[in-house]
Amino acid sequence: MAQFLQLALFVCISVAYCNAIKISLAGTDAALFDKFEKSFNKKFINPSERVKRLGIFVKNLAQMKLLNLLHPETEFGINEFSDMTAEEFQSRLMPADLQDHFAAMNISSDEQKDETSRRQKRATPPTNFDWRTYQKITAVRNQGSCGCCWSFASVAAIEAHYAIRYGTLVALSDQQLLDCDTVNGGCNGGYPYYAMQYVITNGLKQQYYYSYTGTKGACRTSGAGGSSYYLRSFTQLSTDENYLVDYVYNYGPVTMCFTFPSTMQHYVSGVVTLTASQCEAQKSGAHAVTIIGFGTENNVPYFTAKNSWGLNWGENGFFRFRRNYNFCNFTQNLVAPIF
């Protein structure tokens, strides 16, 4: 059974991944809501709840259409969150003031680990690169309404670096960090920096043996089977985006924390080009994801990041954002694991 589950991780692993549901914005509001309801299998508790959700959906549609006019390089549209208000959507995010703390964190010099001694630098990075192409990225997961993106981002990076180092892709436990990391805040937010510290000391169980529940519970590593996977160390990167390109290519994915703009609730595809000041003006919370590649589209350089909201958000669970633009202050807390 465990081998079957491990094999299943590869079914959708490619640059394209599995096809997400996509609905055109053409049509009446009512017709689009019907498509939305059927496509995402929405079940409302009563007719009045459906009317309420329709009203929210219509307001969101208007915002999507405006965003597409203002940002033609990015597509905003219908996804499974299109009947949620910005306030409801915030449950998936970390508190907004956590991003301020990211910038204030002081990392001592002995924690700035240099891993060049363990792996020779390959070459100058190409124009486009994506670790999915090499089957080093596990399938996209869904954190649900628990604000534990810090755990998912950390585990995604750890899984990728393990696969790069040892040649085996292993799905590790997001739930273990949620339950057992006493420094971070569970569903109320946290930092990949502290998550890496936990894994150095305690290791991580496989997801198969310690599965995700979506709520913080008692730590149960003693009752979980299987081996634990330990980090040797981790590193915090500088704010230099060109160095980040080099690092992702030569060593592997990097976790990032950023100011989350409310408009990204409606992101479907393309390159997001919001500046730090624009993100600050739209700030609805903080979020953590994992950078897994980079490229250029229509002469616009970008990074590719893995999210944890399932396949029906963004580009099959991933998104791209403009490089050399200080997108949403993302360079303030870049962390990568070391095996």
Backbone hydrogen bonds in HBPLUS format (Angstrom, degrees):
<---DONOR---> <-ACCEPTOR-->    atom                        ^
c    i                          cat <-CA-CA->   ^        H-A-AA   ^      H-
h    n   atom  resd res      DA  || num        DHA   H-A  angle D-A-AA Bond
n    s   type  num  typ     dist DA aas  dist angle  dist       angle   num
A0005-LEU N   A0001-MET O   2.96 MM   4  6.30 159.7  2.00 153.8 158.4     1
A0006-GLN N   A0002-ALA O   2.94 MM   4  6.16 154.4  2.01 146.3 153.7     2
A0007-LEU N   A0003-GLN O   2.91 MM   4  6.10 158.5  1.96 147.0 152.7     3
A0008-ALA N   A0004-PHE O   2.89 MM   4  6.13 147.5  2.00 145.3 154.7     4
A0009-LEU N   A0006-GLN O   3.19 MM   3  5.49 144.1  2.32 102.6 112.3     5
A0010-PHE N   A0007-LEU O   2.98 MM   3  5.67 152.4  2.06 117.8 124.9     6
A0011-VAL N   A0008-ALA O   3.17 MM   3  5.31 153.7  2.25 105.2 112.8     7
A0013-ILE N   A0010-PHE O   3.16 MM   3  4.92 157.5  2.22  99.1 106.0     8
A0032-LEU N   A0028-THR O   2.92 MM   4  6.13 160.8  1.96 155.0 160.4     9
A0033-PHE N   A0029-ASP O   2.93 MM   4  6.14 150.2  2.02 145.2 153.7    10
A0034-ASP N   A0030-ALA O   3.01 MM   4  6.29 150.6  2.10 143.9 151.6    11
A0035-LYS N   A0031-ALA O   3.06 MM   4  6.39 156.9  2.12 146.2 151.8    12
A0036-PHE N   A0032-LEU O   2.84 MM   4  6.06 160.0  1.88 148.0 154.1    13
A0037-GLU N   A0033-PHE O   2.81 MM   4  5.98 160.3  1.85 149.5 154.5    14
A0038-LYS N   A0034-ASP O   3.05 MM   4  6.27 157.9  2.10 147.8 152.9    15
A0039-SER N   A0035-LYS O   2.77 MM   4  5.82 166.9  1.79 155.8 160.4    16
A0040-PHE N   A0036-PHE O   3.09 MM   4  6.05 161.3  2.13 148.3 151.8    17
A0042-LYS N   A0037-GLU O   2.90 MM   5  4.89 154.0  1.97 141.3 148.4    18
A0041-ASN N   A0038-LYS O   3.29 MM   3  4.98 162.2  2.33  97.3 102.1    19
A0049-GLU N   A0046-ASN O   3.12 MM   3  5.41 126.0  2.43 105.2 118.4    20
A0050-ARG N   A0046-ASN O   3.22 MM   4  6.60 150.9  2.31 148.5 157.0    21
A0051-VAL N   A0047-PRO O   3.00 MM   4  6.34 155.3  2.07 149.5 155.7    22
A0052-LYS N   A0048-SER O   2.99 MM   4  6.22 155.9  2.05 143.1 149.7    23
A0053-ARG N   A0049-GLU O   2.93 MM   4  6.18 160.0  1.97 148.7 153.7    24
A0054-LEU N   A0050-ARG O   2.85 MM   4  6.06 150.1  1.94 147.8 156.5    25
A0055-GLY N   A0051-VAL O   3.06 MM   4  6.32 155.5  2.12 147.2 152.6    26
A0056-ILE N   A0052-LYS O   3.14 MM   4  6.52 156.1  2.20 148.3 154.2    27
A0057-PHE N   A0053-ARG O   2.87 MM   4  6.00 159.4  1.91 147.5 154.0    28
A0058-VAL N   A0054-LEU O   2.92 MM   4  6.15 157.4  1.97 152.7 157.4    29
A0059-LYS N   A0055-GLY O   3.21 MM   4  6.47 158.5  2.26 144.1 149.2    30
A0060-ASN N   A0056-ILE O   2.95 MM   4  6.23 156.2  2.01 150.5 157.6    31
A0061-LEU N   A0057-PHE O   2.84 MM   4  6.11 148.9  1.93 148.5 157.7    32
A0062-ALA N   A0058-VAL O   3.16 MM   4  6.46 157.2  2.22 147.7 152.0    33
A0063-GLN N   A0059-LYS O   3.20 MM   4  6.53 153.1  2.27 142.9 150.0    34
A0064-MET N   A0060-ASN O   2.87 MM   4  6.16 157.0  1.92 153.0 159.3    35
A0065-LYS N   A0061-LEU O   3.03 MM   4  6.30 163.8  2.06 155.7 158.6    36
A0066-LEU N   A0062-ALA O   3.14 MM   4  6.35 154.3  2.21 143.6 150.4    37
A0067-LEU N   A0063-GLN O   2.88 MM   4  6.07 162.2  1.91 153.5 158.6    38
A0068-ASN N   A0064-MET O   2.96 MM   4  6.21 150.9  2.05 149.7 157.2    39
A0069-LEU N   A0065-LYS O   3.31 MM   4  6.55 138.4  2.49 135.0 144.6    40
A0069-LEU N   A0066-LEU O   3.09 MM   3  5.20 129.4  2.36  98.3 111.7    41
A0070-LEU N   A0066-LEU O   3.00 MM   4  6.32 154.6  2.07 151.1 158.5    42
A0071-HIS N   A0067-LEU O   2.79 MM   4  5.80 146.5  1.90 149.4 157.9    43
A0074-THR N   A0071-HIS O   3.02 MM   3  5.64 166.2  2.04 122.7 127.0    44
A0271-VAL N   A0073-GLU O   3.33 MM 198  6.14 143.3  2.48 147.4 141.6    45
A0075-GLU N   A0269-SER O   2.78 MM 194  5.07 174.3  1.78 144.9 145.9    46
A0268-VAL N   A0075-GLU O   2.84 MM 193  5.46 150.7  1.92 164.1 156.4    47
A0269-SER N   A0075-GLU O   3.19 MM 194  5.07 159.5  2.24 133.0 136.2    48
A0077-GLY N   A0266-HIS O   2.84 MM 189  5.55 152.8  1.91 160.3 162.2    49
A0082-SER N   A0079-ASN O   3.15 MM   3  5.58 159.9  2.19 126.6 125.2    50
A0084-MET N   A0081-PHE O   3.14 MM   3  5.52 153.6  2.21 121.3 120.9    51
A0089-PHE N   A0085-THR O   2.99 MM   4  6.24 155.9  2.05 150.4 157.4    52
A0090-GLN N   A0086-ALA O   3.20 MM   4  6.34 129.5  2.47 136.2 147.5    53
A0090-GLN N   A0087-GLU O   3.30 MM   3  5.27 138.6  2.48  94.0 104.9    54
A0091-SER N   A0088-GLU O   3.38 MM   3  6.19 171.4  2.39 117.8 120.1    55
A0092-ARG N   A0089-PHE O   3.09 MM   3  6.07 170.4  2.10 129.7 132.0    56
A0093-LEU N   A0090-GLN O   2.88 MM   3  5.12 159.9  1.92 111.8 118.5    57
A0094-MET N   A0286-ALA O   2.82 MM 192  4.90 172.2  1.83 156.5 153.9    58
A0286-ALA N   A0094-MET O   2.90 MM 192  4.90 163.7  1.92 132.2 136.6    59
A0098-LEU N   A0095-PRO O   3.07 MM   3  5.70 161.8  2.11 117.9 123.7    60
A0099-GLN N   A0096-ALA O   3.32 MM   3  6.10 148.5  2.43 118.0 122.8    61
A0100-ASP N   A0097-ASP O   3.20 MM   3  5.29 128.4  2.48  96.6 109.0    62
A0101-HIS N   A0098-LEU O   2.99 MM   3  5.05 120.3  2.35  95.9 111.3    63
A0102-PHE N   A0098-LEU O   3.00 MM   4  6.41 142.5  2.15 146.3 157.3    64
A0104-ALA N   A0101-HIS O   3.02 MM   3  5.00 128.9  2.29  96.4 110.7    65
A0105-MET N   A0102-PHE O   3.28 MM   3  5.51 157.9  2.34 105.3 111.7    66
A0111-GLU N   A0108-SER O   2.94 MM   3  5.49 155.3  2.00 115.8 123.9    67
A0112-GLN N   A0109-SER O   3.09 MM   3  5.18 157.3  2.15 103.7 110.8    68
A0118-ARG N   A0115-GLU O   3.10 MM   3  5.62 152.7  2.18 114.7 121.8    69
A0129-PHE N   A0294-PHE O   2.87 MM 165  5.45 168.5  1.88 156.4 153.8    70
A0294-PHE N   A0129-PHE O   2.82 MM 165  5.45 155.6  1.88 152.2 158.7    71
A0133-THR N   A0130-ASP O   3.12 MM   3  5.79 144.5  2.25 115.5 123.0    72
A0131-TRP N   A0292-ILE O   3.07 MM 161  5.80 173.5  2.07 163.5 165.2    73
A0134-TYR N   A0131-TRP O   3.17 MM   3  5.39 141.8  2.33 101.5 111.3    74
A0136-LYS N   A0131-TRP O   3.29 MM   5  5.69 158.2  2.34 146.6 150.5    75
A0135-GLN N   A0132-ARG O   2.97 MM   3  4.95 164.7  1.99 111.1 112.9    76
A0310-GLY N   A0141-ARG O   2.97 MM 169  5.19 150.2  2.06 139.4 129.8    77
A0143-GLN N   A0308-SER O   2.83 MM 165  5.76 164.5  1.86 156.5 151.4    78
A0148-CYS N   A0146-CYS O   2.81 MM   2  5.55 141.2  1.96 100.3  91.3    79
A0147-GLY N   A0187-CYS O   3.09 MM  40  4.32 124.0  2.41 121.6 118.9    80
A0151-SER N   A0148-CYS O   2.94 MM   3  5.51 137.0  2.12 114.5 124.6    81
A0152-PHE N   A0148-CYS O   3.43 MM   4  6.90 157.6  2.48 149.2 154.3    82
A0153-ALA N   A0149-CYS O   2.82 MM   4  5.97 169.2  1.83 162.4 165.2    83
A0154-SER N   A0150-TRP O   3.11 MM   4  6.08 156.4  2.17 134.3 141.0    84
A0155-VAL N   A0151-SER O   2.93 MM   4  6.10 169.3  1.94 154.6 157.6    85
A0156-ALA N   A0152-PHE O   2.93 MM   4  6.01 159.4  1.97 147.7 153.6    86
A0157-ALA N   A0153-ALA O   3.17 MM   4  6.38 158.2  2.22 145.1 150.0    87
A0158-ILE N   A0154-SER O   2.96 MM   4  6.22 160.5  2.00 151.6 157.6    88
A0159-GLU N   A0155-VAL O   2.83 MM   4  5.99 166.2  1.85 156.8 159.8    89
A0160-ALA N   A0156-ALA O   3.13 MM   4  6.26 159.9  2.17 142.2 147.6    90
A0161-HIS N   A0157-ALA O   2.97 MM   4  6.21 165.2  1.99 153.8 157.5    91
A0162-TYR N   A0158-ILE O   2.96 MM   4  6.11 153.5  2.03 148.4 155.9    92
A0163-ALA N   A0159-GLU O   3.01 MM   4  6.25 158.7  2.06 147.6 153.2    93
A0164-ILE N   A0160-ALA O   2.88 MM   4  6.14 154.7  1.94 150.7 158.2    94
A0165-ARG N   A0161-HIS O   2.92 MM   4  5.99 157.3  1.98 142.8 148.9    95
A0166-TYR N   A0162-TYR O   2.78 MM   4  5.81 167.2  1.80 155.3 159.2    96
A0167-GLY N   A0163-ALA O   2.74 MM   4  4.67 137.2  1.92 124.3 131.9    97
A0207-GLN N   A0171-ALA O   2.81 MM  36  5.52 168.7  1.82 126.0 129.1    98
A0173-SER N   A0205-LYS O   2.94 MM  32  5.70 146.1  2.05 166.1 157.9    99
A0178-LEU N   A0174-ASP O   3.24 MM   4  6.56 158.9  2.29 145.7 151.9   100
A0179-ASP N   A0175-GLN O   2.84 MM   4  6.08 156.2  1.90 156.8 162.0   101
A0180-CYS N   A0176-GLN O   2.76 MM   4  5.63 165.1  1.78 154.1 159.1   102
A0181-ASP N   A0177-LEU O   3.11 MM   4  5.06 156.2  2.17 125.9 131.1   103
A0185-GLY N   A0189-GLY O   2.83 MM   4  5.13 135.2  2.03 149.4 163.4   104
A0188-ASN N   A0185-GLY O   2.96 MM   3  5.13 160.2  2.00 130.1 130.5   105
A0194-TYR N   A0191-TYR O   3.13 MM   3  5.59 121.9  2.48 110.0 121.1   106
A0195-ALA N   A0191-TYR O   3.13 MM   4  6.45 154.2  2.20 147.7 155.7   107
A0196-MET N   A0192-PRO O   2.85 MM   4  6.07 157.0  1.90 157.3 160.5   108
A0197-GLN N   A0193-TYR O   3.34 MM   4  6.65 153.0  2.41 138.2 145.1   109
A0198-TYR N   A0194-TYR O   3.03 MM   4  6.37 152.8  2.11 146.0 152.8   110
A0199-VAL N   A0195-ALA O   3.09 MM   4  6.44 157.0  2.14 150.0 155.3   111
A0200-ILE N   A0196-MET O   3.04 MM   4  6.31 149.3  2.14 151.1 159.0   112
A0201-THR N   A0197-GLN O   3.40 MM   4  6.68 156.2  2.46 146.3 150.8   113
A0202-ASN N   A0198-TYR O   2.77 MM   4  5.85 166.8  1.79 160.9 165.6   114
A0203-GLY N   A0199-VAL O   2.90 MM   4  4.29 141.5  2.06 108.9 119.1   115
A0204-LEU N   A0229-TYR O   2.90 MM  25  5.03 135.1  2.11 117.0 129.5   116
A0229-TYR N   A0204-LEU O   2.84 MM  25  5.03 153.6  1.91 130.3 137.5   117
A0209-TYR N   A0206-GLN O   3.10 MM   3  5.54 133.2  2.33 107.5 118.2   118
A0210-TYR N   A0206-GLN O   3.09 MM   4  6.33 133.3  2.32 144.3 157.9   119
A0210-TYR N   A0207-GLN O   3.20 MM   3  5.00 132.5  2.44  92.4 105.5   120
A0223-GLY N   A0220-ARG O   3.25 MM   3  5.59 141.2  2.41 104.2 113.8   121
A0224-ALA N   A0221-THR O   3.17 MM   3  5.07 151.4  2.25  98.9 107.6   122
A0232-ARG N   A0338-ILE O   2.86 MM 106  5.73 148.1  1.96 147.3 157.2   123
A0233-SER N   A0338-ILE O   3.08 MM 105  4.98 162.2  2.11 140.8 140.9   124
A0338-ILE N   A0233-SER O   2.87 MM 105  4.98 140.6  2.03 144.6 131.9   125
A0235-THR N   A0336-ALA O   2.85 MM 101  5.40 157.5  1.90 156.5 164.2   126
A0336-ALA N   A0235-THR O   2.91 MM 101  5.40 159.9  1.95 156.6 162.9   127
A0237-LEU N   A0334-LEU O   2.86 MM  97  5.37 149.6  1.95 139.5 149.2   128
A0244-LEU N   A0240-ASP O   3.07 MM   4  6.39 145.4  2.20 141.1 151.5   129
A0245-VAL N   A0241-GLU O   3.07 MM   4  6.39 150.2  2.17 143.2 149.1   130
A0246-ASP N   A0242-ASN O   3.21 MM   4  6.52 162.7  2.24 145.1 148.8   131
A0247-TYR N   A0243-TYR O   2.83 MM   4  6.09 154.1  1.90 149.9 157.6   132
A0248-VAL N   A0244-LEU O   2.91 MM   4  6.09 171.8  1.92 157.9 158.9   133
A0249-TYR N   A0245-VAL O   3.12 MM   4  6.28 161.6  2.16 150.0 155.1   134
A0250-ASN N   A0246-ASP O   2.94 MM   4  6.03 167.4  1.96 150.9 154.7   135
A0251-TYR N   A0247-TYR O   2.78 MM   4  5.47 156.4  1.83 152.5 157.1   136
A0252-GLY N   A0247-TYR O   3.25 MM   5  6.64 156.5  2.30 138.3 144.3   137
A0254-VAL N   A0291-ILE O   3.14 MM  37  5.21 145.9  2.26 134.9 144.5   138
A0291-ILE N   A0254-VAL O   2.74 MM  37  5.21 160.5  1.78 165.4 158.5   139
A0255-THR N   A0335-VAL O   2.78 MM  80  5.21 159.9  1.82 167.5 160.7   140
A0335-VAL N   A0255-THR O   3.15 MM  80  5.21 152.1  2.23 131.3 139.8   141
A0256-MET N   A0289-VAL O   2.94 MM  33  5.60 160.3  1.98 152.1 153.1   142
A0289-VAL N   A0256-MET O   3.00 MM  33  5.60 152.6  2.07 154.7 163.4   143
A0258-PHE N   A0287-HIS O   2.87 MM  29  5.56 155.6  1.93 156.9 165.1   144
A0287-HIS N   A0258-PHE O   3.01 MM  29  5.56 151.9  2.09 153.4 161.9   145
A0259-THR N   A0328-CYS O   3.03 MM  69  5.12 166.4  2.05 150.7 150.3   146
A0260-PHE N   A0285-GLY O   2.82 MM  25  5.33 160.8  1.86 143.4 146.4   147
A0284-SER N   A0260-PHE O   2.95 MM  24  5.97 163.5  1.97 176.5 174.0   148
A0264-MET N   A0261-PRO O   3.08 MM   3  5.88 156.7  2.13 123.2 128.9   149
A0262-SER N   A0282-GLN O   2.93 MM  20  5.58 157.8  1.98 138.4 141.6   150
A0265-GLN N   A0262-SER O   3.19 MM   3  5.90 168.3  2.20 119.8 123.1   151
A0266-HIS N   A0263-THR O   3.08 MM   3  5.93 159.2  2.12 122.0 126.0   152
A0267-TYR N   A0264-MET O   3.25 MM   3  4.86 170.3  2.26 100.4 102.5   153
A0272-VAL N   A0320-ARG O   2.93 MM  48  6.23 172.1  1.94 136.4 137.3   154
A0322-ARG N   A0272-VAL O   2.87 MM  50  6.02 158.8  1.91 170.4 165.0   155
A0279-CYS N   A0275-THR O   2.97 MM   4  6.21 158.3  2.02 151.2 157.1   156
A0280-GLU N   A0276-ALA O   2.96 MM   4  6.16 152.4  2.04 143.2 151.1   157
A0281-ALA N   A0277-SER O   3.06 MM   4  6.27 148.7  2.16 141.4 148.9   158
A0282-GLN N   A0278-GLN O   3.19 MM   4  6.44 135.6  2.40 138.0 149.1   159
A0282-GLN N   A0279-CYS O   3.09 MM   3  5.11 130.2  2.35  95.4 108.8   160
A0283-LYS N   A0280-GLU O   3.36 MM   3  4.92 166.7  2.38  98.9 101.6   161
A0290-THR N   A0306-LYS O   3.23 MM  16  5.15 163.7  2.25 141.0 145.9   162
A0306-LYS N   A0290-THR O   2.70 MM  16  5.15 160.9  1.74 151.9 153.8   163
A0292-ILE N   A0304-THR O   2.84 MM  12  5.82 155.4  1.90 148.3 156.7   164
A0304-THR N   A0293-GLY O   2.91 MM  11  4.95 165.5  1.93 121.9 121.2   165
A0295-GLY N   A0302-TYR O   3.00 MM   7  5.43 152.6  2.08 145.3 145.6   166
A0302-TYR N   A0295-GLY O   2.82 MM   7  5.43 161.1  1.85 149.8 149.7   167
A0297-GLU N   A0300-VAL O   2.95 MM   3  5.16 161.8  1.98 136.3 138.0   168
A0300-VAL N   A0297-GLU O   2.86 MM   3  5.16 155.9  1.92 111.2 119.4   169
A0323-ARG N   A0301-PRO O   2.83 MM  22  5.37 167.1  1.85 124.4 126.3   170
A0303-PHE N   A0321-PHE O   2.85 MM  18  5.53 153.0  1.93 157.5 164.6   171
A0321-PHE N   A0303-PHE O   3.03 MM  18  5.53 152.3  2.11 147.6 156.3   172
A0305-ALA N   A0319-PHE O   2.83 MM  14  5.48 166.8  1.85 166.5 170.7   173
A0319-PHE N   A0305-ALA O   3.02 MM  14  5.48 151.2  2.10 148.1 156.3   174
A0307-ASN N   A0317-GLY O   3.03 MM  10  5.67 156.7  2.08 156.8 163.1   175
A0317-GLY N   A0313-TRP O   2.86 MM   4  5.27 140.3  2.02 153.1 164.4   176
A0315-GLU N   A0318-PHE O   2.81 MM   3  4.94 149.6  1.90 158.1 153.5   177
A0318-PHE N   A0315-GLU O   3.21 MM   3  4.94 156.8  2.27  97.3 104.3   178
A0329-ASN N   A0326-ASN O   3.30 MM   3  5.41 157.9  2.36 125.1 119.0   179
A0330-PHE N   A0327-PHE O   2.94 MM   3  5.88 150.7  2.03 133.3 138.9   180
A0332-GLN N   A0329-ASN O   3.43 MM   3  6.15 169.1  2.44 121.6 122.9   181
